[in-house]
Amino acid sequence: MDKALKDRLVFLADKYETAGFLEKDPSCFMHRYSRAEDQETVAFVAAAFAFGRREQILSHVERILELAGASPADWVREGGWERHFPDSPASFYRTYSYGAVRALFATLRDILRQGSLGNYFRDKYREAGAGGGGSSARQRHLCQVIASCFPDKCTLIPRSADCAFKKLNMFLRWMVRDSSPVDLGLWSAWYDKAGLLVPLDTHVMQEATRLGLLASSPSGKVRAASLRCAVELTATMGEAFPGDPVRGDYALFGLGVDVTGGD
């Protein structure tokens, strides 16, 4: 990567990684709460619904938080969601059924009854051997560890071998990166932000391809998001943001939103 492109990416990250980024972004919800367990719980739920148009994502998460009241973690732990989310195939949001959302909350309840999400995933990660094989392998392994905690019926959490883990990578960015007006850094003590992967969405893939950070497909089109793409792009972003490659997510996502004028 040449110096001009590095400088541009840093400029764009500085431009977009501000408190203003929280407006109309799912990350805004976790900032409403002061307790770490509420922040973790809300962040996980918000990330799980990060699929589709942003206004629809925000409205559905808002609906859940209105039901949850002052402490979403307590609401999940105590089963307050059960009467609102029956085991039904009816759609709650797009392809996510009420039954799938119920399965998500049931698993989160079981986790929270043992402690916090952060401590639970940290322990599971360490029990599994912490991945090994470099930062991208560690990140892939952590995503797979988290995904394995949820049943197949919970379709909000992806688990295929080569998926890009966009939702979990975004959630982990929120939880791990510190010294940020957006990311909380709650897990920075046990996971290194150098080991994160860039969350791949349409904006990020399009801008990464347009800027030459990712090769296009043989047909010249933007490639489909995959784990391989996430690893490749993260390695490239490490040239502009040593030790913190996922900061480049702000540059590409923010630029993509500006270019398209929204979602």
N, C-alpha and C positions, 0 to 999 in steps of 0.2 A: 504494500500500500504506500503510495507516495505521500509526501508531506502535505500537499495541498488537500488531499482527501482526508487525511488525519485531522488537519486543522478544521476542516469543514464539519466533520463529525463531532469534534469537541465543541465547536461553536453551537451546533444544533442541540447537543445534549445540555449545554448550559442554558440555552434558550427555553427548552421544554421541561427540564427537571426543576420545576418550581412548584410552589403551592397552588398556582393556577392550574396545574395539570390535574388536580383533584376534581375540578369541575367536570361533571358529566363523565366521570371515569369510575368504574367499580371500586377502585381503591379508596374512594371518598368515605365509604361506609365505616371502615375500620377506625377512622379518625374520630368518629363520634363518641368513642368509648375510652375510658381511662384504664380499666383493668385489662391486664395482658390476656387473660383467658377469654374475655369478651372480644378483644381485638383479633385474636387467633381464630375464634369461632366464626365471627362475621367475615373475616378475610377468606376463610375456606369456603364458606357458603357463597360469597360474592364471586370468587374465582370459579366455583363449580357451575355457576350460571352464565359465565362469560362466553356466550355463544349466540351469534345473531346480531341484530341491530342494538346499538348501545341504549337507546331510549327504552327498548323492551327489556333489556337486561336490568337496567336501573329500576324500572317500575316493578318488576317481579321480585327483586331483592328487597325493595322498599316495602312491598306487601308483606313479605316474610318478617321483616324487622318490626313492622307495626304490630304483628301478632306476638312477637317475641317480648316486647316491652323493654323494661330498663336493663335487663341482663340477658342477652341472647344465650350466653353459656348456661345460665341457670335454667332457662326455658328449654333448652335442648336436653340438659341433664335430667330434668324433672319430667320430661315427656309431654310438655305443653303443646307440642306440635301434633300429637296423635289424633286429636279430634278434627284437625284441619286437613290432614293428609291421610285419607283412607288408602287401603291397599287396592287401588283401582287402576285400570289401564287407561282411564280418561286422561287427556292431556292437561298438564298444568302450564307448561311452557314449551312450545314447539314439540320436539320429539320426547321431551321429558314428561313422563306420566306422574300422576299423584303417587303411584306405587313406588316409582324410582326415587322420588323425593323422600318418601317415607323411609325407604331403605337407607338413604344417605343420613337422615336424621337419627335413625335407629343405631347406625354404626357410630356416629358422632356421640350419641348418648352413652354407648358402652365405653368409648374411649374416655370421655369426660368423667365418668364415674370412677375411673382409675387415676385421674390426675388431669394435667393439661395436655393439649394437642402437641405442644412443643416437646414436652418430656416424653410423651408416648412415642412419637415418631423418632425422636433421638434414640431412645432405647431400642426400638425395632431396627433402626438403621445400624446401630452398633452390634446388635445380636446377629445381624445378617452378614457382618464382616466388613462393613463400610466400603464395599465395592472393590476398591483397588484399581490399579491400571490407569491412573491419571485423573485429572479433574473432570473431564467429560464422562468417563466411566463412573466416577463417584456420583455425579449428578444423575446420570441415567439410573444408577442403582437406587438412589434415594427416591426418585419418582416411582420406580417400580415397587419399592418397599411401601410407599404411601398407597399406591393404587391397590396393592395386594391386601390391604386392610379392609377393603370394601367389597361387598358381594357383587356377583355378576349382574344381579337385578338392578343395582345402582348404576344406571347407564350414564350418569353425569360424570363419572370418573373413568377416563380412558385407560385401557390396559393392553392394547395390541403391541406386539414386539417392536414395530418400527414407527409407532405414532410419535408425533412431535412433543407430546405432553405439554401443550401450550398452557392449559389451565394450571397445571401443577408448577410449571416453570414460572408463571406469573405470580402465583401464590408464594413460591419460594423466594422470588425477588423481593416481594413485600416483607417477608419474614426475616431475610438474611442481610440484605444491604442496609448499612447504617449510614449515619450522617447525611440523610436525605430528607427533603421536605415531604416526600411521598412514601418511601419505604420505611418500615418501622424498625428493622434490625433486631427484632426480639430474639432471633436464633443465632446472632453473629458470634456468640461465645462458643458454639459447638459446630458451626458449619462456616467454611471459608467462602466469601463471595466470589473468589477467583474460580470456584468450582461450579458456579451457576451456568445455566444455558439460557440463551436468548429465547423468550417466548415468541413463537412464530404465528402471526396472524396475517391476514391479507395485506394490510398496510406494510408490515415489516418485510414480507416476501417481495412485494412489488418494488419497494424502494431499494432493498438490498440488490435486487436484480438490475434495476435501472442504474445504480451507482457502480455496478461491476463487482460488488462484494460477494455475490453468488452467481455462478454460471447459470444461464438459462437452459431450458430443456433442449433436446435435439431439434425440436420444431421451432425453437426461438421464443417459446412462451415461458412464463413464470412457472417454475417447478412446483409440484405439490409439496406442501409442508411435510417433513419427515424428520425422524431423529437424526438421520445423516445430515440433512440441511442445517438443523440446529447446531450440531457439533461443528460443521464447517464454518458457519457464520460466526459462531462464538469465538472460534480460533482466530478468525480474521479480525473481529472486533477487539481482541486482546492486543493487537498492534496499536490501536488508537487509545485503548483504555487498559493499560497493563495492570493486572491484579484485580480489575473490576470490569470485565468485558461486557456484562449485561447493562452497564450504563448506556451502551450503544442502543439499547432498546428505545430509550427516550428519543434519541436522534431520529431513528427510522420511523417509529410510530408517529411521533409528533409531525414529522415532515409529511408522512403519508396522509394524515388527517387534514393537514393544511392544503395539500395538493388536491384531495378529493372534495374538500369542503365539508367533511363529516364522516359518517360511517362508511 
